[in-house]
Amino acid sequence: MADSTGKRLDRIEEKLDKLTDAITQIVRVEEKLVANDKRVDRLEYRADMIETDLDGVAQIARKNQGVVTFADKFFWLLIGGLISFGVWLARVGIQG
């Protein structure tokens, strides 16, 4: 009877060891999940910050678009005026 009790205790001890190993693996998986959740949260935060910065850059670009359009038109008006002035000088110089 002592022998069967010993075997029974050995089986219980083996099952407890397996249970301990299973619980240890579960804890490791949970730790990895928590670490991954933190990593995802950090990436989401950074993506939100980048989106905010991108919105700011887009707003600045829209404001600068008007300035660039005006500068482009002014440049071509100036070039046209200079060419017209040159043609006028050439005509006046030829006639005078």
PyMOL commands that set and color helices and strands:
alter all, ss='L'
color gray80, all
select helices_A, chain A and resi 2-95
alter helices_A, ss='H'
color red, helices_A
deselect
rebuild
show_as cartoon
